[in-house]
Amino acid sequence: MELSLRASARLLNVSEKTIHRWVRQGILPAYRANDQYRFHRAELLEWATSRGVNVSADICTEPEDEPIPGGLAAAIRAGGIYHQVEGGDKADVLRRAVGLMPLPEEVDRNFVLQLFLARESLGSTGVGHGVALPHVRSPVVMHVARPMVTLCFLKRPVAFGAIDGRPVHALFTMLSPTVRAHLQTIARLSHALRQPGFAAVISRHGAPEEVLDACEAVDGGIPTYPSAA
């Protein structure tokens, strides 16, 4: 989904002048269309998360969006939480993470792995503080009932080329039934990682119940909009 400069400024809680300055400095990824800047929502979320920008909670739900059923907590319940996941390097832990994802039987797991590896070749999905959000440039959309996020806590941190240079100890991999659901899911994850309570649980590799409680706390703070009549 493409965003205007004004919408991007609102969601990042900064002025339009600040957005202009970041673009001119080559800091913020943007595109030119009809002599106007346009921003890809997924890239904006990735960028904001990696740089610790305190994005507006509104970035998680827009008025025209159909809310994610059950929110982030439901997505992680569907995808599962795994501790002590082995792996010696980025490719290895991604392979193991894909192996744990509850993919439909007809899905070729090696194909999904190659999509993740191709995305990593364009730039690390390590967003800092030991966390990575592996996904593909064009969201993985499959015939599933709802978004699913699989959380893998690694047995040993691995180098991931993250923006802060820190090795990664937690991976959130995801798949969704629609592109819009994918964008909402990554938005909620990006927002959640900025919340101290959620970040603390992930940092200490909390038990599944703790992770889900933290997810529900995040979901409870997301604004909702009344359905159109």
N, C-alpha and C positions, 0 to 999 in steps of 0.2 A: 504494500500500500504506500503510495506517495503522499508526502506531506508538504504543505506550503511553508515558507519561511515563518509566517506568523504562527501557524499551528505548531511548528517545531519549537519556537521560542516559548510558547505557552507550556508545552509538555516538559521542557527542560528547565522551566522556572527562571528564565533569563530574558533580557531584552532582545529585540530584533537587532539592535546595534551589536550586541555581543555575538549573535549568530553570524552576522556579516563579518565581524572581525575574525572569528574562528575559521570561517570559510576562506577568507583572504590569506590567513596564515597557514592554510593547508592542514589545519588541525581536525576540522569536522568534514566528514565525507558528504559531498553534495553533487548534484547534477544540474546542468543548465537546460531549460526547456522554454522556448519562446522568450528568451532573455530574462527568465526568472529562475531562481534557485528552487530545486525540488530535493526532497530528502526521503530516502527509503526508510520506512518505519523500523524494520528489523535492524538495519545497520545503525540507526540512531540509538536504538535500545542497547545494542552491543557496545557502541562507543561510550554511551553514558555509564553503563555498568563498569566497563574497564577503567574509566577515569574517576569513578566515585562521585559522579554528578548526582545530586539529590533530585531525581526526577519527580514530577508531580504524580500523585496516585491516579490522576485522571488518565495517565498514559495506559493504564491497564484496561479501561473500559470507556469506550466512546458512546455517545447517545445512540448512534445507529447500529452499534454492535449487539449481537445476541450474546448475552453473558455465557461464560464457560459453565456448564452444569457442574455444580459442586466446587468450582474454583480450583485453586492450586492443590488443596488437600486431596480432592477427588482424583486429580490427575496423577499425583504421586502414589496414591493408593492403587490406582490402576496399573502404574508402571513398576512399582515395587522399590524397596530400599534394601541395599545389599552392603554388608560390611566385609572388610578384609579381602577386597578384590585384588587378586594378584596382577602382576604386570611389570615388565622391566623398562619399558619406554612408551612413548605416546602411542605408536601403532599397536603395541601389544595390549595396552589397557583399553584402547578403543575396540579392539577385536573382542576382548572379554566382555566389555560393556554391551556391545551389540548382541553377544551371545546370551546375555541375561534379559534383554528386552523382550517383553511378551508380544512378539510380532505374530501376525497371522501366519498360518502354516504355509500359505502359498508364497510368502515373501522370501526372496533369496537374501540370506543374511550377509553373504559375501558382497553382494551388490550394495547393500546398505552401508557396509564397512567402507567400500570404495568411495561412496558418496561423502562420507565423513572425512576420509583421508584427503579427498580432492578439495574439500572446503578448507582443511587445515593447511594445505599447500598455498592457499591464497592469503592466509593470515591466521594466526592462532586464535582459537575461541577461548583461550585462558583469559578470564576477565579480572584476574588479580585476587589476592588474598587466598591463593591455593584452590581456586574454583575454576572450572571450565564448563562451558555450555555447548557441547558439540552439536552442531546442526549443519544443514546444507544451505547454500545460498538461495536456492529455490526450495521452500519447505518440503519436508518429506510428508506427503499427504497419502493416507492409505484408508482402506475400508475398515475403520474402527469406529466404535460407537461414540467415543469421546477422546479428548486429548489424553495422552499418557506420557508421564515423565518418569524415567528410571533413574534413581539416585544411587550412585556407586561410590562408597567410601573406599579408597585405596589402602592396601596394606602398607605400601611404601610410596611416598610422594615421588612423582616423576617430572622431569623437565618437560615443559609444554610450550615454551616460547611466549609465556604470558607477558603482558605489558609491564608488570612490575618485576619481572625476572624471577618470581618465586615459583618453586615446583608446585604441581597440582596434587591435591589429596582428595578432591571430591569432584565427580562428574555428574552433570544432569543431562541426560540424553532424552530426546522427545520425538514423538510422532503424533500427528493430528488428522482429523477427518476432513478439515478444510484449511485453506490458507489463513483465513481470518482467525480461526481457532488457534493456529500456530502462533500468529502474531500476539494474540492475547496471552497465550501461555508464556512466551518468552518475556512479554511485558511484566507479567506477574512475578516471574522469577527474578528479573532485573530489579523490580521494586522490592521484593522480599530480601534480596541480598544487601539492600541498603538499610534494612531494619536491624538494630542491634540484637534483639532477641533471637531472630531467625539466624543471623550470621553467627552468633555464639553457639547455637545448637549444631550448625554445620561444622564449625571449627573444631568442636570437641567430638565429632562423630557420634552425635546423640542417638539414643535408642529410637526405633521406629515410632513409638508413641510420642516421644519428645518432638521429633521432626514434624509429625502430623499435627500436634498441638500448636507448634510454631506456625505451620501453614495456615491453620484455621484462624490464628490471631491476625495474620496478614490479610487473609480473605475478608475478615470482619472490618478491616480498615479501608477496603476498596469502595469508592463511591458507586452507587447504583443509580440507574435512570429509569423512570417509569416507562412502561411499554407504550408505544404509540397507539392511540385509540383507533 
